[in-house]
């Protein structure tokens, strides 16, 4: 595949840039952007308590300083106090989870449970830690819930109250895991929630300076790609590069029924898309990000529903979570892993190829790559001036052949010259690749 963009100079400073799209690419030959599915790991949590049940879902996972927090809907427990409750779990490593006895809400006459909310909005309670520096201490954690959307707040992530009785967003369908967060780049609150568009479940977006007053909802822009049912959206700024949004919608096919004896129609998988402004989305990958797989209990209706949240669970690893066995007694949340930054790569096959970046300005003395090759594969880098001429000291003939598998490789040239003398000058990078994947880069 060959592409030419003719893009203007971009100031990337020392921020991490992912290759989830072609924003950084000017010309590309015999390479492609490749979507990487996560590796299935252990069951993170089973929804087996009497207040949880087989339709438990709408999960949020976050890394919060020295702990991981999980929030989810418990439901499917017929004939009890509540049809749906919002629940809480914790972990020290994102792998092994516990359901603490909180003593907050009464269920079947006891408070020995992990329930944190039973009122309006328990159906789709979606919290986040508010990184707005002006957020008051009693509102360090916020949540949206219900339909229309109401606003809640908490000082500790466990004890919650409504910020006000009136809803904050009223235009939308809302029967989904709707979500909101503080955007540290745009310095505003952003919400993504369900609406109905041309007969499809689709995604609306709204923004707010204060979490109370919101703009009129607008549809996200998917370009010319066909509409599909997005049951949830799981939109999040990537924690290592918050100027890039990642989203993992659950794609629903309501007209299909694979397991004929199951009570409800529909099959689902998860897809991936990305954005650099939260409004315009790159939907180039129409194939599934996570398939239902060999397990027949994942081929029934509302399965493979990604949790909201991508978290680090190791120096080289990120974790995502998704619901399995919906409406089955074994309903659970599964963990899956990717290498850090590893959702998409620029991929070279055995025959190899090359690409050239758009002109960029940067800060830093070194170029850092997150890459992987085969035993015969390689990556080589040449620095060009804005006109496309190689710069002395950073030419291919002086570039070490890079091979292996590293998330923080410092590119070196044989004369030992670093890039500090090029700071502030527009440059291009030319990459020559063979049987390799390049996931991200940064200057530092």
N, C-alpha and C positions, 0 to 999 in steps of 0.2 A: 504494500500500500504506500502510495506517495501522496503527501499533502504539502501545500504551500499556503501560508497564512499572511505573510507580509505584515506582521504585527508591530506595533509601536513599542518603544522602550518601556520596560516595567522596572520600578524600584522595588526589589525584593528584600533589601536590607540584609538581615541575617536570619530571616524567618525560614522555617521549614516549608518546603514546597512538595506536595504530593503529586504524583502523576495519575490522578484519578480522572483527568480530562486532558485536552490538548492546549490548555491555556498558555503553557510555557513553550510549546512546540511551534517552530516556524516552518521547518521543512522536515519531512520524514520519508525514508525509503526502505522498503522491505522490513519494516517493523510494525507492530500493532499494539494497541492498548488491550491488556488482558485482565479479565475479572477473575479473582481468586476466591473460591468458596472456602468457608472456614472448616476446620477439622472438628468433627464431632467428638466431644469429651463426655465426662460423667454427667449424670442427673444432678443438677444443683440443688433442687428442692422438690419434694413431692407434696402435692396438695391433698394431704390425707387426713388432716384434722377435721373434726366434726363440723367446724364452722367454715371450712374451705370447700372442697367438693370438685366434681368433674367438669365444671365450667369455670373454674378459676383461671384468670388470665390478666391482661392489661398490666404488665409488670414494668417497673422502673428499677434500674440498677445504677448506683452511683458510687464512685470512690470519694470518700469524705475523710481526708487526713489519715488517721491511723485505722480506719475501718471502712468496710463496704456496707452500704445500706441497700435494702431491697424493699419495695412496696408492691403490693399486688391485690387484685380483687379475689376474695374468697366467695364462691357461689356454687350453687347446685346442691345445697344442703336443704332438702325439702322438709317442710313441717317443723321448722325451728323458729327461733326468735326473729331472725332477719333472713331475707332471701339473698342479700349481698352485704359483704363487710369489707372494709379496707384493712389489710394486714401488713405487718412489718417483720423483716428478718435482718440478721446481721452476719457478717463474716470478717475474719481477720485477713483472709487471703483471696477472697473472691471465688474460692473453690468449695470450702466446707462452710455450710450455712446453719445457723441456729435460729429457732423461733423463740424469742424471749418471752417470759411471762411478765406482762406489763401492768396488769391490774388497772387498766383504764376503762375498758368497756365490758359490760356484763353480757354473757352469752349462756343461755340455759341456766341462769341463776348463779354463774361463777364468773370471776374476772381473771381466772388463771388461763390467760390466752395472749395472743399477740395481735389482737384487734386494736386499731387506733381510731377508727371512724365508722359509725353506723348510720349517720344521718344522710340527708340528700347529698348525692355525689359519691357514695360508696361504690357505685357501679363502675366508675372510671376515674378514681382518685389518682392524680398524676403530680407528684411533688418534684421540686428541684431545690438545690441549695442556691440562694441568691447571692451572686458575686458582685452585685451593685454595691459599691463602697458606701453609698448613702442609705442603704437599707437599715432600718432600726433593728436593735438587738432582738426585740421580740418578734421580728419577722425575718430572721436569718434563713428560714426555710419557707417556701411558698408552694402553693399547689393550685391547680385548676381542677374542677370536678363538675359532674352533672351535665345537664343540658336543659336550658341555656347554662353557660359556664359561670360558676361562682368562683370567688377567690378565697383562699384560706391561707393561714400563716401559722408558723410555729417557731419558738425560740430554740428548740432542740431536735427537731425532726420527728418527734414522737407525739407530743401533746399539741393538738391542733384546735384552731377556732376560725370561724368565718371572719374575714376582714370587714365585710358588710353583708347585709341581708340581700340587697339587690344584686342581680347577675351583672357581670362585667361585659360579656359578649352574648348577644341574643340572636344574631343572624348566622344560621348554620344548621346542620343536622345533628351533630354532636354524639351520635350513638357509636362511639369508638373510644380509643385512647387518645384523647385530645391532650395537648401539651403546651407548655410555655417555658421560657428561660430568659435570663439576662444575657444579651449579646455584648461581650466585652470589647468587640471591635466597633460595632455600630452604636454602642452606648444607649441601648433601648431594650425594652422587653419585647419578645417576639412570641407569637402563638401560632400553632399549626393545628387545624381541626377539620373535622369532616364536613363536607357539603355534598349535595347531589348535583351533578353536572352532566347533561345530555344522557341521562339514564345510568350514569356510573357514579360509584362512590369515589369522590375526589377530595383534594386538599385545598383548604382555604388558609390564608395568612393574614394576620393583623399585628399591629405594633402599638406600643404604648410607652410613654415616658415615665409612668408612675404605677403601672400595674392595675390601675382603676379605669382610666380613660383610654379607650382603644380606637384605632382607626377602623373605618368600614372594611369588612373582610374583602379580600381580593383573591382570585384563583392564582395559584402558582403557575408559572409558564413552563410547559413541557415541550415547547417547540412544535414540530410537526409530527411527533410520535403519537401513535394511536392511544386513545384513552383505555385504561383498564380499571377494574375495581381495586382501589387501594383501601383495604379495610382499616389498617392503621398506617402511620407514617414513620414513627421512630426517628424523627429528625433531630440531629445534634451537631453542634460545632465540634469538630475533631479536637480532642483535648491537647494534642501536640501542635496543632495548626488551626487555631480557632477562627481564622478568616475563611476556612473551608467548611462548609456544611456537608455532612454525610446523612443519608436517609436510607432506611431499610423497610420500605412498605411491605406489608403483607398483601400479596396479590390473591384475590379471591375469584374463583370461577363458579358462580352460583348455579349454573345450569348443568354442571357435571355431577355425576354420582358414581364413584368407583366401587364402593362397597354397597351392594344393593340392599342388604339387610339392615344397614344403618338407618337410624330414625330421621336424619336430616340430610338434604342434598348439599352439594358444594365440595370443592377441593381447593387447596391453598398451597402457595409456596412463598418465598421471600425474594424480593428483588432489591437492586441497589441503584441509587442515583446520587448526584452531587451538585453543589451550587457554590458560587463565590459571592453571591449577594443575597441569597435566601429567597429571591423572587424567580430568577431564571435558572432552570435546572437542566443538567446534562443527563439525558435519559438514553444514552447510546446503547447501554446494555439491556436488551430486551429479554435475554435468557435469565433463568433463575439464578439467584445468589445462593439460596439454600433450597434443595429439593426435598420432597417428602421421604424419599428413600425406600428401602426394602420393607420397612415396618408398615403393615397394612393399617394399623391404628392411626397412622399419620396421613392416610388417604381419605379421611373423613372430615368434611366441612372446614372448621375454623382452626386448623393446625398450622404449625411453622410460623407462628406469630412472633416476630422479633420483639424482645423487650426494648424499652427506651433506655439507651445507654451503652457506650463502648468504654471499657475500663482497662487499665494496665493490670496484668496479673503476673508480670515478670519483666526483667530488663529487655527481653526480646519478644515479648508476647502481649497481645491484647485479647480480651475476651468479649464475646457477645453471648446473649442468651435468647432462647426461643421456646415457646410452648409446644409441647407434644401431647398426644392422646386426649385432645379436647373432647369432652362429653363421654369419656371412658373412666372407669374407676381408677385407672393408673395415671390420670392426668398429672403432668409434671412440667418442670422447667429444665431444659437441657442447656449446658454450657458448650460453647464452641470457640475455637481459638484461631488466630491468624498471627503471622509475624507482625511486629510493630510496623505501622504504615502500610500493611500488606494487603489492602483490599484490591488495589489495581496496580499493575506494573506496565512499563514499556517493555515489550517482549520481543526478543530476537530468537529465531529458530537456528538450526545448524548452519544454514547458508549465510546468515548474518545480515546486517543492515546498518543504517546510520540515521541520526537525526541531528538537527541544529536548533538551538533554542532561539526564541525571540531575543532582541537586545535587552540586556538587563544591567542595572547598576546594583551594587551590593556593598556590604560592610563585612570585613573579615579578611583573614590572611590565608585561610584554607578552604578547600571545597570538600564537603563531607557527603559520601554516598551511602545509601542503603541499597544493596544489590545482592544478587545471587547468580552464580554460573554453574554449569556442569564442569566435569573434569577437563573437557576440551574447550569450554567456553571462555569468553573474555569480554572485558570492557576497556576501551581506551578513550582518553579525553584530550581534546585540543582546545585552546582558548583562541578566539578570533576577535579582532576589532569589529566595530559596528559595520564596517564595509565588507567583512568576510575574510580578511587576511589574517593568517596565523600570527600570534604575538610572539616575539623572541622569548625563548626560555620555556614556552608552554606548547610546543609543537608535538605532533604525533611521533615524530622520530625520536623525541626526547622523553616520551611518556612511557612509564612503566605499564606493562600489560597487567591488568587487574583481573584476578580470578579467585574464586572462593565463595564464601557466603558470610557477609558481615552487615550489620546495621549501622556501623559508624566507621567507614573506611575513609581515611585522609588521602586524597589524591596527591601523588608526588610526581615531579618531573626530575630527570636524572641530574640536572645541574643544581638541584636543591632550592631553586628560586620559588618563593611563595607568591601569593597574589596581592599582597598588601599595596604594592605600587600601582595597582589598577583600581583601587577603591574610588568610587565616584565616577569612573569612566564607563560608558556603555560598552559592554562586551557581549559576545555570543559564545556558547559552548557547543562544540561538536563532539558527539559520542559515536564511536564505532563499536558495535556489539555483535557477539556471536554466541548462540545458545545461552542466553542470559536474560535476566529480569532486573529492571531498575525501578525501585519503588518510590524513592524520595531523594531530595538533595537539599543542602543548605550551605551557606558560607558562615564561617565563624572564626 
